[in-house]
């Protein structure tokens, strides 16, 4: 093999190695949290639905055995989070604003009660991203 052939082969191998280690890039956001009852006990299998306010597109998940839920792959914009389980009042958080690569925490506290009653939170959503150590500058 000639020197040129070896150089090309080495270059291709280096490029392939770099491509294999490159991290995936995404502009999507994630909403995650824990579902508990008023006493602080975890609530498994609660249905959590997020709705993009502008488009009406919904994504859903259920809380796991530890009461945690995660809904990934959300586009930028405002969202409403609704959580419910039979025997508990529905819990709604309005106007959670997501930007690209946000990892927003929205914890839910369900109150025991009839299905017809809904608990709505309009001003208590966190404005600071506490799930990652990322610093960003979003133009206003």
C-alpha positions in Angstrom: 0.0 0.0 0.0 1.4 3.4 -0.9 1.8 6.3 1.5 -1.2 8.1 0.0 -3.3 5.0 0.4 -2.3 4.7 4.1 -3.0 8.3 4.7 -6.5 8.1 3.2 -7.2 4.9 5.2 -6.0 6.5 8.4 -8.1 9.6 7.8 -11.2 7.6 7.1 -10.7 5.6 10.3 -10.3 8.8 12.4 -13.4 10.3 10.9 -15.4 7.2 11.6 -14.2 7.1 15.2 -15.1 10.8 15.7 -18.6 10.2 14.2 -19.2 7.3 16.6 -18.5 9.5 19.6 -20.4 12.6 18.6 -23.4 13.3 20.9 -26.8 13.6 19.5 -28.2 17.1 19.2 -31.8 18.0 19.8 -33.9 21.0 20.1 -36.7 19.3 22.0 -37.6 19.8 25.6 -38.7 17.5 28.4 -41.2 17.8 31.3 -40.6 15.4 34.2 -41.8 15.2 37.8 -43.2 13.2 40.7 -46.8 12.5 41.5 -47.7 12.3 45.2 -50.8 12.6 47.3 -51.4 15.2 50.0 -49.5 13.2 52.6 -46.4 12.9 50.4 -47.0 9.3 49.4 -46.2 8.3 45.8 -49.0 7.8 43.4 -48.2 5.2 40.7 -50.1 4.8 37.4 -51.4 8.4 37.4 -52.1 9.6 33.9 -50.1 12.7 33.0 -51.0 14.6 29.8 -49.2 17.6 28.4 -50.9 19.8 25.7 -49.1 22.3 23.5 -51.3 25.4 23.9 -50.8 26.8 20.3 -51.3 23.5 18.4 -53.4 21.4 20.8 -51.0 18.4 20.3 -51.0 16.1 23.3 -48.5 13.7 24.7 -49.1 11.4 27.7 -47.3 9.2 30.1 -48.1 7.4 33.4 -46.2 7.7 36.6 -44.1 4.7 37.4 -43.9 2.6 40.6 -41.8 5.4 42.2 -44.4 8.1 41.2 -42.1 9.6 38.6 -43.1 10.5 35.0 -41.1 11.9 32.0 -42.6 13.2 28.8 -39.8 13.9 26.3 -39.6 15.3 22.7 -41.7 18.4 23.3 -41.5 21.4 21.0 -40.9 24.9 22.2 -43.9 26.8 23.4 -46.5 27.0 26.2 -47.9 23.8 27.7 -50.7 22.7 30.0 -50.0 19.7 32.3 -53.0 17.7 33.5 -52.8 14.8 35.9 -55.5 12.5 37.0 -56.2 9.1 38.7 -59.5 7.6 39.8 -60.3 8.6 43.4 -58.3 11.8 43.1 -59.1 15.3 41.9 -57.6 16.3 38.6 -54.5 18.5 38.9 -53.8 21.1 36.2 -50.7 23.3 35.7 -51.2 26.1 33.2 -48.6 28.0 31.0 -45.4 26.1 31.4 -43.2 27.8 28.8 -40.5 25.6 27.3 -37.6 26.5 25.1 -35.2 24.2 23.2 -33.4 21.6 25.4 -35.3 22.5 28.5 -35.6 19.8 31.2 -38.5 21.3 33.3 -39.7 19.8 36.5 -43.4 19.9 37.3 -44.2 18.0 40.5 -47.9 17.1 41.1 -49.7 16.8 44.4 -53.1 15.0 44.0 -55.9 15.6 46.5 -58.3 12.8 47.4 -61.7 13.7 46.2 -64.4 13.3 43.6 -63.6 13.2 39.9 -65.7 16.3 39.2 -63.3 18.5 41.2 -60.2 20.0 39.5 -57.2 21.6 41.2 -55.6 24.3 38.9 -52.2 25.9 39.4 -51.7 29.1 37.4 -48.8 30.8 39.0 -46.7 28.2 40.7 -44.7 26.7 37.8 -41.0 27.0 38.2 -39.4 29.6 36.0 -35.9 28.3 36.6 -34.6 25.1 35.0 -33.4 23.1 38.0 -32.8 19.7 36.3 -29.6 20.5 34.5 -26.5 22.7 35.1 -26.9 24.4 31.7 -26.6 28.1 31.4 -28.2 29.8 28.4 -29.2 33.3 27.2 -32.6 33.5 25.7 -33.2 36.7 23.8 -36.4 38.6 24.8 
